[in-house]
Amino acid sequence: MKLFAGLGNPGAKYASNRHNIGFMAVRAIADAHGFAPWRSKFQGQISEGRLGAEKVILLMPQTFMNLSGQSVSEAMRFHKLMPEDLVVFHDELDLAPGKLRYKHGGGHAGHNGLRSIHGHIGPEYARVRLGIGHPGHRDRVAPYVLSDFAKADQGWLDDLMRGIADGAEALAGGDLGRFSNAVALRMNTTPQKAPEKSRPAPPAPVPADAVGRAPDTRSALQKLMDRFR
């Protein structure tokens, strides 16, 4: 069994925030793979289903971001899961918008949701880091992550969610290459370039015996007259 936890903040006020991209990811998986309806449990919302051979529980903690570890650890204790059974989807300031990276273990890099999970179960779990970009200065981070995605972001955001859903079975089965490829296929789908305008045909090649001479434009009569001069 696997536990896929998406991080975010509960409530309609935060639903479209950049900080809630983790919630968006697990919802996309649930919708694409016919998971059971969401219900309240483990201080969160859960949905259960299968991804290939694996039974998977999707979790959205409802404890607010900085207490995410309470919900995640409660679900893990109930189902007797180990840290290696957990995959956390979260926003990542240090990745460009639309970029995705998989990581196992390591620090929390100041992310409050990961910090909370570290405090409850340690660092040895997997993360799917979902790039949202950086506002440019640390003083602007809080309002940036707690604001909604811009309309201009909607295209890549939709493609990223579809890619995660496409690759979810591979992720659950531990095939990280196939998971990454599924996401890349969606993200690399771009409109075809317009065909280039037709260029004028190149001039006809100059005969070898004319190289270095100007073209002979005399009429036949002029050529005959010149011959007898």
N, C-alpha and C positions, 0 to 999 in steps of 0.2 A: 504493500500500500504506500502511496505517496501523498504528501500534503503540499499543495500549491497555495501559498499565501500571497495575496495581493495587498500592498500597503496603501493607505489613504486615510481620509477623515470621513466620518459618517455624516449624513444629512445632505439635503438638496443644495444647501448653500455652497458645499465644497465639491459637488459631483463632477463639475467640468474643470476643476483646478488641475494645474500641472502636477501637483503633489499627489493627485489621485490616479495617476496613470497605472499604478499597480492594480487598483480596483478594476479599471477598464480592461486590463489584460485578462484577469480571471473571468470577468463577465463574457468577454469575447470567446474564451474557451468553452464556457458553459453553453452559450448560445449555439456555437458551431457543432458541438458534439452531443447535443440532446441530454444534458445533465438534468437531474431532478430539480424541482423548484427550490429557490432559496428559502432557508428557514433559520431561525435564531438558535444558536448553540455556541458554547465556548466563548461567551462574550463577543460574539461576532455573528456573521451571516455565513452559512455553509451551503454548498451544493455538492451532491455526490454523483459519481458516474464512473465510466470506464474509458480509458485511453489505451486501445490495443489490449494487451494482456494485463495491464495494471488497473487496479481500483484506485481512484484518485478522489481526494476530498479537496474542494476549493474553499478557501476561507478568506473573508474580508473582515478583519478585526473592527469592532465598533467601539473601541476604547479610546479613540483618537491616536494620532500617529505616535506620540512619545510613550504610549503604554502598549504598543502592539505586542510586545513580548508576553504580556499576561494572557492574551487570547491564544497566541500561537502555542505557548507552552502547555496551556490547558488542553488543547486539542491533541497535542503530542502525548501527553501523559495518558489521556483517556484511551487512545489507540495504541499505546505502547510503541511509539515510533522513536527512531533514533535521529540525530541531527542530519545524517546522510539521506534520510527519507524526505527532507524538507527542501523545497525550492521557493524562494521569496522573490516576487516581482516588485521592483521599486523604481522611483524616479532617480535619475543620475545627472547632476549638474555638470559633471566633468566630461560628459559625452555630448556631441552635437545633436540637435534635434533629429529624431528618427534613427539614430544609431543604437545598436543593441550589442551588449557583450555579456557573456556567461562567465561567472567567477565562482570558485569554490574556496571557502575559507577566507582568511584575511581580516583586516580591520573594517570598522564601520564608516570611516572617513567623515565623521561628524553627522551622519544621517541619524536623526533621532529615532526613527522606527527600527533601524538596524541596531542602534545602540541598546534599545530596550530588549530586542531579541537576544543580543549578545549576553546581556545581563541575566537572562533566564536559562539559556541553553548552551551558551558558548558560541564560538565563531565558526565551528566546523559544519556549515550548511551551505547550500548552493544559492546563488543569487542570479537573477536575470536583470541586468542593469539597463534601464530604458532611458536613453538620452533625451533631455529636455533643453539642453543648452544652459549657459550661465548669463546672468544679467550684466556682468561686467565688474561689479563691485560687491563685496560681501555685505555691505549695508543694505543692498537692494534684494538680497536673496529671499528673505521672508515674504515681502509683498509679491515677489515674482512667482515663487512656487505656490502661493495661495491665491493666485489670480488664474482666470480661465485661459485655456489655450486660445490663441488668436484664430480668426477665421482662416488666415493664410496657412495655419498649421493643419487644418482638417484633412487635407489630401494625404500627407505623409502619415498622419496619425491613423487614419482609416486603413492604409496599406500595412502599417506596422501591426495593428490589431489582427488583421486578416492573416498576416504571416505567422504571428504567434499561434493563432488557432490552427493554421495549417500544420505547423510543426509540433503541436502539443503532444501528439502520440509519440513522436520520436524523442522528445524531451523526457517524457515519463519512462520510456524504455532505455534511457541513457545514451541514445545515439545523438550526440551533440552536433556532429557534422551535418546530419540530415536536418536537425532542427534549425541550425544556422542557415543552411541552404534554402529551406522553406521561407524563412524570413527574407533572405536576400532576393529570392525570386519575386516576391511582392514589391520590395522596395526598389528594385531595378527596373520595374515596368514603367517606362517613360514614353510619352508620345513620340511617334516617329518624326524625324526631321522632314521638313518640306523639301521636295526635290529641288536640286539646284537649277537655276535658270540655264537653258541651253546656251552653249557658247558658240560663237561663229566658227565655221569649219576652218581649219588651218589652210594657209595658202598651198597650192599645189607645189610639189617639190620642183626645184629648179633643175633642168637637165644638167648632166655632168659637164657637157661641153660648153655650158653657158656660165659656169662658175667664174666669177670675177669679171664678167662682161655685162653691160646693160642690155636689156632685151632688145631685139631687132624689130622695130615697129614699122620699117619701110614697106610700101606696097610693092607688088610684083613688078610694076612698071618702073618704080624708082630703082629697084634692085637691078633691072636690066640696063637702065641708063647709067647707073654707077659702074656697072661692069665694063663699059666701053669708054669711061673717062680716062 
